[in-house]
Amino acid sequence: MKYAAIPIGALGSWIALVSLTMAQTQHVSEAITHAQAAVAQGQQGYPEALVRQAQEALKHAEMAKKEIKSPHLDEGMRFLRDAIDHGQQGQGEPATKSAETALMHFQELNQASAETAQGESHY
């Protein structure tokens, strides 16, 4: 009987880990989607639309921040705030560059999360 509890406990831990990783990935994926849209709007010369998309990306990044700690997430959020500030001032080029940098950080985070999930799912 003692031995049956170990695999069940390990299975429960694995399920919790996978569920948490999926939630993290969902928030980060949404942040990436909106950051991509912000970049596209900025490249097309629409700083107001860039601001709206960057604000949405920031909301999702803030939700992800409640679940994970990552320097990529922190930096992505910082650059989104810069993009919003520049965009609100009508500075399209710096806003776009900041959104691009935020996007890069979120993509790095998403890749790291996927690698972690793969590495830890081999129980």
Wavefront OBJ file of the C-alpha trace (Angstrom):
o trace
v 0.000 0.000 0.000
v 2.790 2.475 0.785
v 4.161 2.179 -2.730
v 0.875 3.077 -4.409
v 0.878 6.551 -2.814
v 4.180 7.552 -4.415
v 3.091 7.253 -8.067
v -0.270 8.874 -7.343
v 1.458 11.747 -5.552
v 3.912 12.137 -8.406
v 1.050 12.040 -10.898
v -0.832 14.710 -8.943
v 2.270 16.917 -8.875
v 2.780 16.429 -12.593
v -0.856 17.332 -13.347
v -0.584 20.477 -11.190
v 2.678 21.439 -12.928
v 1.223 20.931 -16.405
v -1.935 22.874 -15.506
v 0.073 25.780 -14.108
v 2.395 25.777 -17.125
v -0.587 25.813 -19.488
v -2.104 28.797 -17.659
v 1.222 30.615 -17.759
v 1.611 29.883 -21.430
v -1.931 31.119 -22.146
v -1.331 34.496 -20.499
v 2.049 34.864 -22.154
v 0.586 33.804 -25.511
v -2.102 36.466 -25.218
v 0.533 39.063 -24.335
v 2.512 37.997 -27.405
v -0.546 38.228 -29.657
v -1.324 41.769 -28.510
v 2.332 42.834 -28.594
v 2.537 41.589 -32.205
v -0.547 43.628 -33.038
v 0.983 46.660 -31.318
v 4.128 46.317 -33.422
v 2.078 45.962 -36.611
v 0.011 49.051 -35.776
v 3.161 51.021 -35.020
v 4.786 49.955 -38.278
v 1.700 51.145 -40.133
v 1.881 54.536 -38.435
v -1.002 54.219 -35.972
v 0.371 55.092 -32.517
v -3.111 55.243 -30.955
v -3.842 51.690 -32.051
v -0.390 50.637 -30.864
v -1.251 52.016 -27.415
v -4.524 50.046 -27.261
v -2.814 46.788 -28.206
v 0.121 47.419 -25.866
v -2.320 48.059 -23.012
v -4.031 44.731 -23.720
v -0.659 42.973 -23.853
v 0.264 44.564 -20.531
v -2.973 43.318 -18.922
v -2.152 39.747 -19.924
v 1.453 40.124 -18.812
v 0.231 41.348 -15.421
v -1.973 38.252 -15.119
v 1.005 36.047 -15.970
v 3.091 37.902 -13.372
v 0.713 36.693 -10.655
v 1.740 33.125 -11.500
v 5.361 33.299 -12.568
v 8.541 35.199 -11.877
v 10.778 35.911 -14.839
v 13.187 38.656 -15.833
v 11.833 38.370 -19.394
v 8.325 39.056 -18.151
v 9.521 42.031 -16.096
v 11.479 43.497 -18.996
v 8.649 42.899 -21.453
v 6.276 44.760 -19.161
v 8.748 47.614 -18.776
v 9.082 47.984 -22.543
v 5.307 47.822 -22.994
v 4.946 50.714 -20.576
v 7.561 52.616 -22.611
v 5.655 51.825 -25.807
v 2.426 53.106 -24.245
v 4.105 56.315 -23.044
v 5.713 57.012 -26.427
v 2.529 56.131 -28.299
v 0.430 58.434 -26.155
v 2.827 61.236 -27.070
v 2.442 60.406 -30.758
v 6.025 59.120 -31.006
v 5.408 56.200 -33.317
v 8.958 55.054 -34.010
v 10.154 54.815 -30.385
v 6.807 53.287 -29.402
v 7.192 50.629 -32.084
v 10.781 49.854 -31.051
v 9.708 49.469 -27.429
v 6.832 47.177 -28.449
v 9.254 45.093 -30.540
v 11.588 44.722 -27.563
v 8.684 43.745 -25.298
v 7.606 41.163 -27.865
v 11.126 39.705 -27.971
v 11.136 39.281 -24.176
v 7.716 37.616 -24.165
v 8.769 35.234 -26.926
v 11.869 34.302 -24.926
v 9.695 33.663 -21.882
v 7.259 31.568 -23.905
v 10.119 29.481 -25.281
v 11.617 28.992 -21.811
v 8.198 27.945 -20.420
v 7.754 25.412 -23.213
v 11.218 23.962 -22.601
v 10.548 23.715 -18.869
v 7.245 21.925 -19.456
v 8.923 19.452 -21.790
v 11.800 18.810 -19.409
v 9.598 18.245 -16.365
v 6.911 16.152 -18.068
v 9.182 13.114 -18.318
v 8.197 11.555 -14.958
l 1 2 3 4 5 6 7 8 9 10 11 12 13 14 15 16 17 18 19 20 21 22 23 24 25 26 27 28 29 30 31 32 33 34 35 36 37 38 39 40 41 42 43 44 45 46 47 48 49 50 51 52 53 54 55 56 57 58 59 60 61 62 63 64 65 66 67 68 69 70 71 72 73 74 75 76 77 78 79 80 81 82 83 84 85 86 87 88 89 90 91 92 93 94 95 96 97 98 99 100 101 102 103 104 105 106 107 108 109 110 111 112 113 114 115 116 117 118 119 120 121 122 123
